[in-house]
Amino acid sequence: MFQHQSLGVWLNIRVTKLVLLHTRPEKLKVGHHGEKALESFCHWQHEEYGARYLGNNHVPGSRDDPPPVDVAVLVTRY
């Protein structure tokens, strides 16, 4: 999907973090309604992995520094 010729660029993706949820967090609402599930996931992952990096003077690259999320993918059994 990220290397399709219609993009006009060649992208290489590196997985830097994989989160397996054994129980669903209360704020993450996933069900059969795709649009609502996607919206819930976007809000949840932003709060968990993106919000703390926005609008600060954080200097990335330290050894214990997890990178901000560029792409998050939700895979469910629904």
PDB file with SEQRES, HELIX, SHEET and CRYST1 records, atoms N, CA, C and O in Angstrom:
SEQRES   1 A   78  MET PHE GLN HIS GLN SER LEU GLY VAL TRP LEU ASN ILE          
SEQRES   2 A   78  ARG VAL THR LYS LEU VAL LEU LEU HIS THR ARG PRO GLU          
SEQRES   3 A   78  LYS LEU LYS VAL GLY HIS HIS GLY GLU LYS ALA LEU GLU          
SEQRES   4 A   78  SER PHE CYS HIS TRP GLN HIS GLU GLU TYR GLY ALA ARG          
SEQRES   5 A   78  TYR LEU GLY ASN ASN HIS VAL PRO GLY SER ARG ASP ASP          
SEQRES   6 A   78  PRO PRO PRO VAL ASP VAL ALA VAL LEU VAL THR ARG TYR          
HELIX    1 AA1 GLN A    5  LEU A    7  5                                   3    
HELIX    2 AA2 GLY A   34  GLN A   45  1                                  12    
HELIX    3 AA3 HIS A   46  GLY A   50  3                                   5    
HELIX    4 AA4 ALA A   51  TYR A   53  5                                   3    
CRYST1    1.000    1.000    1.000  90.00  90.00  90.00 P 1           1          
ATOM      1  N   MET A   1       0.815  -1.188   0.000  1.00  0.00           N  
ATOM      2  CA  MET A   1       0.000   0.000   0.000  1.00  0.00           C  
ATOM      3  C   MET A   1       0.866   1.263   0.000  1.00  0.00           C  
ATOM      4  O   MET A   1       0.509   2.246  -0.649  1.00  0.00           O  
ATOM      5  N   PHE A   2       1.986   1.255   0.707  1.00  0.00           N  
ATOM      6  CA  PHE A   2       2.842   2.435   0.774  1.00  0.00           C  
ATOM      7  C   PHE A   2       3.860   2.477  -0.366  1.00  0.00           C  
ATOM      8  O   PHE A   2       4.601   3.452  -0.491  1.00  0.00           O  
ATOM      9  N   GLN A   3       3.906   1.439  -1.196  1.00  0.00           N  
ATOM     10  CA  GLN A   3       4.841   1.424  -2.304  1.00  0.00           C  
ATOM     11  C   GLN A   3       4.120   1.366  -3.648  1.00  0.00           C  
ATOM     12  O   GLN A   3       4.694   0.945  -4.653  1.00  0.00           O  
ATOM     13  N   HIS A   4       2.881   1.784  -3.655  1.00  0.00           N  
ATOM     14  CA  HIS A   4       2.118   1.773  -4.898  1.00  0.00           C  
ATOM     15  C   HIS A   4       2.646   2.859  -5.828  1.00  0.00           C  
ATOM     16  O   HIS A   4       2.941   3.970  -5.388  1.00  0.00           O  
ATOM     17  N   GLN A   5       2.762   2.539  -7.107  1.00  0.00           N  
ATOM     18  CA  GLN A   5       3.358   3.475  -8.067  1.00  0.00           C  
ATOM     19  C   GLN A   5       2.552   4.758  -8.210  1.00  0.00           C  
ATOM     20  O   GLN A   5       3.101   5.768  -8.650  1.00  0.00           O  
ATOM     21  N   SER A   6       1.270   4.756  -7.852  1.00  0.00           N  
ATOM     22  CA  SER A   6       0.457   5.969  -7.979  1.00  0.00           C  
ATOM     23  C   SER A   6       0.882   7.054  -6.988  1.00  0.00           C  
ATOM     24  O   SER A   6       0.529   8.219  -7.166  1.00  0.00           O  
ATOM     25  N   LEU A   7       1.637   6.687  -5.945  1.00  0.00           N  
ATOM     26  CA  LEU A   7       2.107   7.681  -4.986  1.00  0.00           C  
ATOM     27  C   LEU A   7       3.185   8.582  -5.585  1.00  0.00           C  
ATOM     28  O   LEU A   7       3.338   9.735  -5.180  1.00  0.00           O  
ATOM     29  N   GLY A   8       3.913   8.059  -6.528  1.00  0.00           N  
ATOM     30  CA  GLY A   8       4.967   8.836  -7.166  1.00  0.00           C  
ATOM     31  C   GLY A   8       6.257   8.914  -6.367  1.00  0.00           C  
ATOM     32  O   GLY A   8       7.200   9.585  -6.787  1.00  0.00           O  
ATOM     33  N   VAL A   9       6.317   8.250  -5.237  1.00  0.00           N  
ATOM     34  CA  VAL A   9       7.532   8.192  -4.422  1.00  0.00           C  
ATOM     35  C   VAL A   9       7.673   6.767  -3.894  1.00  0.00           C  
ATOM     36  O   VAL A   9       6.701   6.014  -3.833  1.00  0.00           O  
ATOM     37  N   TRP A  10       8.898   6.411  -3.516  1.00  0.00           N  
ATOM     38  CA  TRP A  10       9.159   5.097  -2.958  1.00  0.00           C  
ATOM     39  C   TRP A  10       9.296   5.238  -1.442  1.00  0.00           C  
ATOM     40  O   TRP A  10      10.217   5.901  -0.962  1.00  0.00           O  
ATOM     41  N   LEU A  11       8.396   4.627  -0.694  1.00  0.00           N  
ATOM     42  CA  LEU A  11       8.415   4.721   0.763  1.00  0.00           C  
ATOM     43  C   LEU A  11       8.835   3.395   1.372  1.00  0.00           C  
ATOM     44  O   LEU A  11       8.383   2.333   0.943  1.00  0.00           O  
ATOM     45  N   ASN A  12       9.688   3.460   2.358  1.00  0.00           N  
ATOM     46  CA  ASN A  12      10.030   2.291   3.164  1.00  0.00           C  
ATOM     47  C   ASN A  12       9.483   2.529   4.555  1.00  0.00           C  
ATOM     48  O   ASN A  12       9.687   3.594   5.137  1.00  0.00           O  
ATOM     49  N   ILE A  13       8.795   1.545   5.082  1.00  0.00           N  
ATOM     50  CA  ILE A  13       8.162   1.653   6.394  1.00  0.00           C  
ATOM     51  C   ILE A  13       8.947   0.813   7.392  1.00  0.00           C  
ATOM     52  O   ILE A  13       9.313  -0.328   7.109  1.00  0.00           O  
ATOM     53  N   ARG A  14       9.199   1.384   8.551  1.00  0.00           N  
ATOM     54  CA  ARG A  14       9.881   0.669   9.628  1.00  0.00           C  
ATOM     55  C   ARG A  14       8.959   0.657  10.838  1.00  0.00           C  
ATOM     56  O   ARG A  14       8.523   1.713  11.295  1.00  0.00           O  
ATOM     57  N   VAL A  15       8.664  -0.509  11.353  1.00  0.00           N  
ATOM     58  CA  VAL A  15       7.849  -0.630  12.554  1.00  0.00           C  
ATOM     59  C   VAL A  15       8.731  -0.316  13.748  1.00  0.00           C  
ATOM     60  O   VAL A  15       9.734  -0.991  13.983  1.00  0.00           O  
ATOM     61  N   THR A  16       8.358   0.707  14.501  1.00  0.00           N  
ATOM     62  CA  THR A  16       9.130   1.089  15.677  1.00  0.00           C  
ATOM     63  C   THR A  16       8.431   0.695  16.965  1.00  0.00           C  
ATOM     64  O   THR A  16       9.046   0.664  18.030  1.00  0.00           O  
ATOM     65  N   LYS A  17       7.153   0.396  16.866  1.00  0.00           N  
ATOM     66  CA  LYS A  17       6.416  -0.025  18.051  1.00  0.00           C  
ATOM     67  C   LYS A  17       5.216  -0.838  17.606  1.00  0.00           C  
ATOM     68  O   LYS A  17       4.525  -0.470  16.656  1.00  0.00           O  
ATOM     69  N   LEU A  18       4.970  -1.938  18.291  1.00  0.00           N  
ATOM     70  CA  LEU A  18       3.811  -2.770  18.043  1.00  0.00           C  
ATOM     71  C   LEU A  18       3.084  -2.919  19.371  1.00  0.00           C  
ATOM     72  O   LEU A  18       3.659  -3.392  20.351  1.00  0.00           O  
ATOM     73  N   VAL A  19       1.840  -2.521  19.399  1.00  0.00           N  
ATOM     74  CA  VAL A  19       1.058  -2.595  20.623  1.00  0.00           C  
ATOM     75  C   VAL A  19      -0.026  -3.647  20.432  1.00  0.00           C  
ATOM     76  O   VAL A  19      -0.885  -3.505  19.562  1.00  0.00           O  
ATOM     77  N   LEU A  20       0.012  -4.695  21.237  1.00  0.00           N  
ATOM     78  CA  LEU A  20      -1.024  -5.719  21.225  1.00  0.00           C  
ATOM     79  C   LEU A  20      -1.893  -5.505  22.454  1.00  0.00           C  
ATOM     80  O   LEU A  20      -1.404  -5.562  23.582  1.00  0.00           O  
ATOM     81  N   LEU A  21      -3.151  -5.265  22.242  1.00  0.00           N  
ATOM     82  CA  LEU A  21      -4.069  -5.038  23.353  1.00  0.00           C  
ATOM     83  C   LEU A  21      -4.782  -6.341  23.682  1.00  0.00           C  
ATOM     84  O   LEU A  21      -5.495  -6.894  22.846  1.00  0.00           O  
ATOM     85  N   HIS A  22      -4.589  -6.825  24.891  1.00  0.00           N  
ATOM     86  CA  HIS A  22      -5.260  -8.051  25.325  1.00  0.00           C  
ATOM     87  C   HIS A  22      -6.637  -7.738  25.896  1.00  0.00           C  
ATOM     88  O   HIS A  22      -7.520  -8.595  25.928  1.00  0.00           O  
ATOM     89  N   THR A  23      -6.803  -6.513  26.339  1.00  0.00           N  
ATOM     90  CA  THR A  23      -8.120  -6.014  26.756  1.00  0.00           C  
ATOM     91  C   THR A  23      -8.300  -4.652  26.114  1.00  0.00           C  
ATOM     92  O   THR A  23      -7.325  -3.934  25.895  1.00  0.00           O  
ATOM     93  N   ARG A  24      -9.522  -4.295  25.815  1.00  0.00           N  
ATOM     94  CA  ARG A  24      -9.796  -3.030  25.144  1.00  0.00           C  
ATOM     95  C   ARG A  24      -9.821  -1.900  26.171  1.00  0.00           C  
ATOM     96  O   ARG A  24     -10.556  -1.972  27.156  1.00  0.00           O  
ATOM     97  N   PRO A  25      -9.014  -0.848  25.944  1.00  0.00           N  
ATOM     98  CA  PRO A  25      -9.069   0.321  26.815  1.00  0.00           C  
ATOM     99  C   PRO A  25     -10.473   0.935  26.793  1.00  0.00           C  
ATOM    100  O   PRO A  25     -11.155   0.907  25.768  1.00  0.00           O  
ATOM    101  N   GLU A  26     -10.888   1.479  27.915  1.00  0.00           N  
ATOM    102  CA  GLU A  26     -12.237   2.023  28.044  1.00  0.00           C  
ATOM    103  C   GLU A  26     -12.544   3.093  26.996  1.00  0.00           C  
ATOM    104  O   GLU A  26     -13.665   3.166  26.494  1.00  0.00           O  
ATOM    105  N   LYS A  27     -11.550   3.923  26.666  1.00  0.00           N  
ATOM    106  CA  LYS A  27     -11.775   5.012  25.709  1.00  0.00           C  
ATOM    107  C   LYS A  27     -11.797   4.543  24.253  1.00  0.00           C  
ATOM    108  O   LYS A  27     -12.182   5.309  23.370  1.00  0.00           O  
ATOM    109  N   LEU A  28     -11.397   3.319  23.993  1.00  0.00           N  
ATOM    110  CA  LEU A  28     -11.348   2.798  22.629  1.00  0.00           C  
ATOM    111  C   LEU A  28     -12.629   2.032  22.339  1.00  0.00           C  
ATOM    112  O   LEU A  28     -12.839   0.942  22.871  1.00  0.00           O  
ATOM    113  N   LYS A  29     -13.476   2.595  21.507  1.00  0.00           N  
ATOM    114  CA  LYS A  29     -14.771   1.997  21.161  1.00  0.00           C  
ATOM    115  C   LYS A  29     -14.675   1.403  19.759  1.00  0.00           C  
ATOM    116  O   LYS A  29     -14.669   2.131  18.766  1.00  0.00           O  
ATOM    117  N   VAL A  30     -14.601   0.079  19.688  1.00  0.00           N  
ATOM    118  CA  VAL A  30     -14.508  -0.602  18.406  1.00  0.00           C  
ATOM    119  C   VAL A  30     -15.715  -1.514  18.262  1.00  0.00           C  
ATOM    120  O   VAL A  30     -16.027  -2.302  19.154  1.00  0.00           O  
ATOM    121  N   GLY A  31     -16.383  -1.394  17.134  1.00  0.00           N  
ATOM    122  CA  GLY A  31     -17.548  -2.231  16.883  1.00  0.00           C  
ATOM    123  C   GLY A  31     -17.771  -2.379  15.394  1.00  0.00           C  
ATOM    124  O   GLY A  31     -16.848  -2.221  14.595  1.00  0.00           O  
ATOM    125  N   HIS A  32     -19.005  -2.683  15.027  1.00  0.00           N  
ATOM    126  CA  HIS A  32     -19.326  -2.951  13.629  1.00  0.00           C  
ATOM    127  C   HIS A  32     -19.499  -1.687  12.793  1.00  0.00           C  
ATOM    128  O   HIS A  32     -19.510  -1.763  11.564  1.00  0.00           O  
ATOM    129  N   HIS A  33     -19.632  -0.541  13.426  1.00  0.00           N  
ATOM    130  CA  HIS A  33     -19.786   0.715  12.684  1.00  0.00           C  
ATOM    131  C   HIS A  33     -18.391   1.270  12.412  1.00  0.00           C  
ATOM    132  O   HIS A  33     -17.769   1.863  13.294  1.00  0.00           O  
ATOM    133  N   GLY A  34     -17.902   1.075  11.183  1.00  0.00           N  
ATOM    134  CA  GLY A  34     -16.516   1.395  10.837  1.00  0.00           C  
ATOM    135  C   GLY A  34     -16.113   2.834  11.071  1.00  0.00           C  
ATOM    136  O   GLY A  34     -15.031   3.091  11.599  1.00  0.00           O  
ATOM    137  N   GLU A  35     -16.962   3.784  10.691  1.00  0.00           N  
ATOM    138  CA  GLU A  35     -16.607   5.201  10.832  1.00  0.00           C  
ATOM    139  C   GLU A  35     -16.438   5.583  12.303  1.00  0.00           C  
ATOM    140  O   GLU A  35     -15.502   6.301  12.655  1.00  0.00           O  
ATOM    141  N   LYS A  36     -17.337   5.108  13.157  1.00  0.00           N  
ATOM    142  CA  LYS A  36     -17.236   5.413  14.590  1.00  0.00           C  
ATOM    143  C   LYS A  36     -16.022   4.731  15.212  1.00  0.00           C  
ATOM    144  O   LYS A  36     -15.350   5.316  16.061  1.00  0.00           O  
ATOM    145  N   ALA A  37     -15.739   3.501  14.795  1.00  0.00           N  
ATOM    146  CA  ALA A  37     -14.575   2.784  15.321  1.00  0.00           C  
ATOM    147  C   ALA A  37     -13.283   3.491  14.921  1.00  0.00           C  
ATOM    148  O   ALA A  37     -12.373   3.636  15.737  1.00  0.00           O  
ATOM    149  N   LEU A  38     -13.205   3.929  13.665  1.00  0.00           N  
ATOM    150  CA  LEU A  38     -12.005   4.628  13.198  1.00  0.00           C  
ATOM    151  C   LEU A  38     -11.821   5.950  13.936  1.00  0.00           C  
ATOM    152  O   LEU A  38     -10.704   6.290  14.327  1.00  0.00           O  
ATOM    153  N   GLU A  39     -12.888   6.682  14.126  1.00  0.00           N  
ATOM    154  CA  GLU A  39     -12.803   7.950  14.855  1.00  0.00           C  
ATOM    155  C   GLU A  39     -12.342   7.720  16.295  1.00  0.00           C  
ATOM    156  O   GLU A  39     -11.496   8.457  16.801  1.00  0.00           O  
ATOM    157  N   SER A  40     -12.892   6.708  16.949  1.00  0.00           N  
ATOM    158  CA  SER A  40     -12.496   6.380  18.312  1.00  0.00           C  
ATOM    159  C   SER A  40     -11.021   5.991  18.374  1.00  0.00           C  
ATOM    160  O   SER A  40     -10.300   6.426  19.272  1.00  0.00           O  
ATOM    161  N   PHE A  41     -10.572   5.172  17.421  1.00  0.00           N  
ATOM    162  CA  PHE A  41      -9.176   4.750  17.381  1.00  0.00           C  
ATOM    163  C   PHE A  41      -8.245   5.938  17.181  1.00  0.00           C  
ATOM    164  O   PHE A  41      -7.209   6.042  17.838  1.00  0.00           O  
ATOM    165  N   CYS A  42      -8.621   6.841  16.264  1.00  0.00           N  
ATOM    166  CA  CYS A  42      -7.779   8.016  16.008  1.00  0.00           C  
ATOM    167  C   CYS A  42      -7.622   8.867  17.263  1.00  0.00           C  
ATOM    168  O   CYS A  42      -6.518   9.311  17.580  1.00  0.00           O  
ATOM    169  N   HIS A  43      -8.711   9.094  17.973  1.00  0.00           N  
ATOM    170  CA  HIS A  43      -8.638   9.878  19.217  1.00  0.00           C  
ATOM    171  C   HIS A  43      -7.817   9.145  20.275  1.00  0.00           C  
ATOM    172  O   HIS A  43      -6.993   9.757  20.956  1.00  0.00           O  
ATOM    173  N   TRP A  44      -8.036   7.841  20.416  1.00  0.00           N  
ATOM    174  CA  TRP A  44      -7.336   7.059  21.443  1.00  0.00           C  
ATOM    175  C   TRP A  44      -5.829   7.038  21.174  1.00  0.00           C  
ATOM    176  O   TRP A  44      -5.035   7.307  22.076  1.00  0.00           O  
ATOM    177  N   GLN A  45      -5.429   6.717  19.931  1.00  0.00           N  
ATOM    178  CA  GLN A  45      -3.988   6.609  19.667  1.00  0.00           C  
ATOM    179  C   GLN A  45      -3.312   7.970  19.780  1.00  0.00           C  
ATOM    180  O   GLN A  45      -2.151   8.048  20.180  1.00  0.00           O  
ATOM    181  N   HIS A  46      -4.023   9.046  19.433  1.00  0.00           N  
ATOM    182  CA  HIS A  46      -3.438  10.382  19.572  1.00  0.00           C  
ATOM    183  C   HIS A  46      -3.196  10.717  21.042  1.00  0.00           C  
ATOM    184  O   HIS A  46      -2.147  11.256  21.393  1.00  0.00           O  
ATOM    185  N   GLU A  47      -4.158  10.401  21.894  1.00  0.00           N  
ATOM    186  CA  GLU A  47      -3.985  10.647  23.333  1.00  0.00           C  
ATOM    187  C   GLU A  47      -2.868   9.790  23.911  1.00  0.00           C  
ATOM    188  O   GLU A  47      -2.086  10.259  24.737  1.00  0.00           O  
ATOM    189  N   GLU A  48      -2.792   8.540  23.482  1.00  0.00           N  
ATOM    190  CA  GLU A  48      -1.798   7.613  24.031  1.00  0.00           C  
ATOM    191  C   GLU A  48      -0.387   7.850  23.497  1.00  0.00           C  
ATOM    192  O   GLU A  48       0.582   7.747  24.250  1.00  0.00           O  
ATOM    193  N   TYR A  49      -0.260   8.164  22.212  1.00  0.00           N  
ATOM    194  CA  TYR A  49       1.053   8.162  21.588  1.00  0.00           C  
ATOM    195  C   TYR A  49       1.430   9.428  20.849  1.00  0.00           C  
ATOM    196  O   TYR A  49       2.566   9.528  20.386  1.00  0.00           O  
ATOM    197  N   GLY A  50       0.543  10.402  20.711  1.00  0.00           N  
ATOM    198  CA  GLY A  50       0.860  11.564  19.914  1.00  0.00           C  
ATOM    199  C   GLY A  50       0.802  12.886  20.634  1.00  0.00           C  
ATOM    200  O   GLY A  50       1.611  13.768  20.347  1.00  0.00           O  
ATOM    201  N   ALA A  51      -0.120  13.060  21.555  1.00  0.00           N  
ATOM    202  CA  ALA A  51      -0.390  14.369  22.145  1.00  0.00           C  
ATOM    203  C   ALA A  51       0.803  14.942  22.910  1.00  0.00           C  
ATOM    204  O   ALA A  51       1.033  16.151  22.873  1.00  0.00           O  
ATOM    205  N   ARG A  52       1.552  14.105  23.591  1.00  0.00           N  
ATOM    206  CA  ARG A  52       2.645  14.619  24.425  1.00  0.00           C  
ATOM    207  C   ARG A  52       3.786  15.213  23.612  1.00  0.00           C  
ATOM    208  O   ARG A  52       4.633  15.913  24.167  1.00  0.00           O  
ATOM    209  N   TYR A  53       3.826  14.949  22.308  1.00  0.00           N  
ATOM    210  CA  TYR A  53       4.910  15.450  21.470  1.00  0.00           C  
ATOM    211  C   TYR A  53       4.555  16.743  20.754  1.00  0.00           C  
ATOM    212  O   TYR A  53       5.421  17.358  20.133  1.00  0.00           O  
ATOM    213  N   LEU A  54       3.319  17.162  20.827  1.00  0.00           N  
ATOM    214  CA  LEU A  54       2.886  18.326  20.068  1.00  0.00           C  
ATOM    215  C   LEU A  54       3.073  19.603  20.866  1.00  0.00           C  
ATOM    216  O   LEU A  54       2.742  19.656  22.051  1.00  0.00           O  
ATOM    217  N   GLY A  55       3.596  20.618  20.226  1.00  0.00           N  
ATOM    218  CA  GLY A  55       3.678  21.939  20.833  1.00  0.00           C  
ATOM    219  C   GLY A  55       4.680  22.080  21.955  1.00  0.00           C  
ATOM    220  O   GLY A  55       4.532  22.979  22.783  1.00  0.00           O  
ATOM    221  N   ASN A  56       5.691  21.238  22.023  1.00  0.00           N  
ATOM    222  CA  ASN A  56       6.712  21.406  23.056  1.00  0.00           C  
ATOM    223  C   ASN A  56       8.081  21.502  22.393  1.00  0.00           C  
ATOM    224  O   ASN A  56       8.195  21.425  21.170  1.00  0.00           O  
ATOM    225  N   ASN A  57       9.090  21.666  23.189  1.00  0.00           N  
ATOM    226  CA  ASN A  57      10.458  21.779  22.662  1.00  0.00           C  
ATOM    227  C   ASN A  57      11.218  20.471  22.810  1.00  0.00           C  
ATOM    228  O   ASN A  57      12.441  20.466  22.951  1.00  0.00           O  
ATOM    229  N   HIS A  58      10.498  19.377  22.776  1.00  0.00           N  
ATOM    230  CA  HIS A  58      11.095  18.058  22.928  1.00  0.00           C  
ATOM    231  C   HIS A  58      12.109  17.803  21.810  1.00  0.00           C  
ATOM    232  O   HIS A  58      11.801  17.998  20.635  1.00  0.00           O  
ATOM    233  N   VAL A  59      13.288  17.378  22.169  1.00  0.00           N  
ATOM    234  CA  VAL A  59      14.318  17.070  21.181  1.00  0.00           C  
ATOM    235  C   VAL A  59      14.350  15.557  21.006  1.00  0.00           C  
ATOM    236  O   VAL A  59      14.782  14.838  21.907  1.00  0.00           O  
ATOM    237  N   PRO A  60      13.894  15.066  19.846  1.00  0.00           N  
ATOM    238  CA  PRO A  60      13.876  13.623  19.626  1.00  0.00           C  
ATOM    239  C   PRO A  60      15.271  13.054  19.450  1.00  0.00           C  
ATOM    240  O   PRO A  60      16.214  13.779  19.131  1.00  0.00           O  
ATOM    241  N   GLY A  61      15.394  11.759  19.659  1.00  0.00           N  
ATOM    242  CA  GLY A  61      16.639  11.072  19.367  1.00  0.00           C  
ATOM    243  C   GLY A  61      17.357  10.505  20.567  1.00  0.00           C  
ATOM    244  O   GLY A  61      18.338   9.780  20.400  1.00  0.00           O  
ATOM    245  N   SER A  62      16.908  10.808  21.776  1.00  0.00           N  
ATOM    246  CA  SER A  62      17.587  10.214  22.924  1.00  0.00           C  
ATOM    247  C   SER A  62      17.292   8.724  22.969  1.00  0.00           C  
ATOM    248  O   SER A  62      16.345   8.258  22.335  1.00  0.00           O  
ATOM    249  N   ARG A  63      18.081   7.988  23.700  1.00  0.00           N  
ATOM    250  CA  ARG A  63      17.962   6.533  23.723  1.00  0.00           C  
ATOM    251  C   ARG A  63      16.584   6.062  24.196  1.00  0.00           C  
ATOM    252  O   ARG A  63      16.050   5.091  23.659  1.00  0.00           O  
ATOM    253  N   ASP A  64      16.010   6.725  25.178  1.00  0.00           N  
ATOM    254  CA  ASP A  64      14.722   6.306  25.742  1.00  0.00           C  
ATOM    255  C   ASP A  64      13.544   7.038  25.114  1.00  0.00           C  
ATOM    256  O   ASP A  64      12.425   6.967  25.622  1.00  0.00           O  
ATOM    257  N   ASP A  65      13.787   7.728  24.033  1.00  0.00           N  
ATOM    258  CA  ASP A  65      12.759   8.556  23.429  1.00  0.00           C  
ATOM    259  C   ASP A  65      11.949   7.775  22.397  1.00  0.00           C  
ATOM    260  O   ASP A  65      12.468   7.477  21.321  1.00  0.00           O  
ATOM    261  N   PRO A  66      10.675   7.430  22.697  1.00  0.00           N  
ATOM    262  CA  PRO A  66       9.867   6.795  21.660  1.00  0.00           C  
ATOM    263  C   PRO A  66       9.450   7.840  20.633  1.00  0.00           C  
ATOM    264  O   PRO A  66       9.055   8.945  21.005  1.00  0.00           O  
ATOM    265  N   PRO A  67       9.531   7.511  19.359  1.00  0.00           N  
ATOM    266  CA  PRO A  67       9.170   8.498  18.343  1.00  0.00           C  
ATOM    267  C   PRO A  67       7.669   8.756  18.329  1.00  0.00           C  
ATOM    268  O   PRO A  67       6.891   7.884  18.714  1.00  0.00           O  
ATOM    269  N   PRO A  68       7.257   9.927  17.895  1.00  0.00           N  
ATOM    270  CA  PRO A  68       5.829  10.175  17.737  1.00  0.00           C  
ATOM    271  C   PRO A  68       5.279   9.283  16.631  1.00  0.00           C  
ATOM    272  O   PRO A  68       6.021   8.805  15.773  1.00  0.00           O  
ATOM    273  N   VAL A  69       4.007   9.074  16.665  1.00  0.00           N  
ATOM    274  CA  VAL A  69       3.360   8.192  15.695  1.00  0.00           C  
ATOM    275  C   VAL A  69       3.110   8.939  14.395  1.00  0.00           C  
ATOM    276  O   VAL A  69       2.472   9.992  14.395  1.00  0.00           O  
ATOM    277  N   ASP A  70       3.609   8.404  13.289  1.00  0.00           N  
ATOM    278  CA  ASP A  70       3.312   8.940  11.967  1.00  0.00           C  
ATOM    279  C   ASP A  70       2.122   8.209  11.360  1.00  0.00           C  
ATOM    280  O   ASP A  70       1.261   8.823  10.729  1.00  0.00           O  
ATOM    281  N   VAL A  71       2.078   6.898  11.555  1.00  0.00           N  
ATOM    282  CA  VAL A  71       1.002   6.070  11.033  1.00  0.00           C  
ATOM    283  C   VAL A  71       0.607   5.077  12.108  1.00  0.00           C  
ATOM    284  O   VAL A  71       1.458   4.414  12.700  1.00  0.00           O  
ATOM    285  N   ALA A  72      -0.673   4.980  12.352  1.00  0.00           N  
ATOM    286  CA  ALA A  72      -1.194   3.980  13.285  1.00  0.00           C  
ATOM    287  C   ALA A  72      -2.218   3.150  12.530  1.00  0.00           C  
ATOM    288  O   ALA A  72      -3.038   3.684  11.784  1.00  0.00           O  
ATOM    289  N   VAL A  73      -2.163   1.835  12.730  1.00  0.00           N  
ATOM    290  CA  VAL A  73      -3.056   0.930  12.028  1.00  0.00           C  
ATOM    291  C   VAL A  73      -3.800   0.102  13.058  1.00  0.00           C  
ATOM    292  O   VAL A  73      -3.200  -0.471  13.968  1.00  0.00           O  
ATOM    293  N   LEU A  74      -5.105   0.047  12.905  1.00  0.00           N  
ATOM    294  CA  LEU A  74      -5.952  -0.750  13.796  1.00  0.00           C  
ATOM    295  C   LEU A  74      -6.359  -2.023  13.069  1.00  0.00           C  
ATOM    296  O   LEU A  74      -6.909  -1.963  11.969  1.00  0.00           O  
ATOM    297  N   VAL A  75      -6.094  -3.171  13.676  1.00  0.00           N  
ATOM    298  CA  VAL A  75      -6.501  -4.453  13.126  1.00  0.00           C  
ATOM    299  C   VAL A  75      -7.391  -5.111  14.165  1.00  0.00           C  
ATOM    300  O   VAL A  75      -6.986  -5.296  15.313  1.00  0.00           O  
ATOM    301  N   THR A  76      -8.602  -5.462  13.761  1.00  0.00           N  
ATOM    302  CA  THR A  76      -9.548  -6.083  14.688  1.00  0.00           C  
ATOM    303  C   THR A  76     -10.113  -7.356  14.080  1.00  0.00           C  
ATOM    304  O   THR A  76      -9.827  -7.687  12.929  1.00  0.00           O  
ATOM    305  N   ARG A  77     -10.911  -8.059  14.854  1.00  0.00           N  
ATOM    306  CA  ARG A  77     -11.608  -9.230  14.333  1.00  0.00           C  
ATOM    307  C   ARG A  77     -13.035  -8.870  13.920  1.00  0.00           C  
ATOM    308  O   ARG A  77     -13.810  -9.749  13.543  1.00  0.00           O  
ATOM    309  N   TYR A  78     -13.385  -7.596  13.986  1.00  0.00           N  
ATOM    310  CA  TYR A  78     -14.741  -7.188  13.574  1.00  0.00           C  
ATOM    311  C   TYR A  78     -14.794  -7.037  12.087  1.00  0.00           C  
ATOM    312  O   TYR A  78     -15.842  -6.700  11.538  1.00  0.00           O  
TER     313      TYR A  78                                                      
END                                                                             
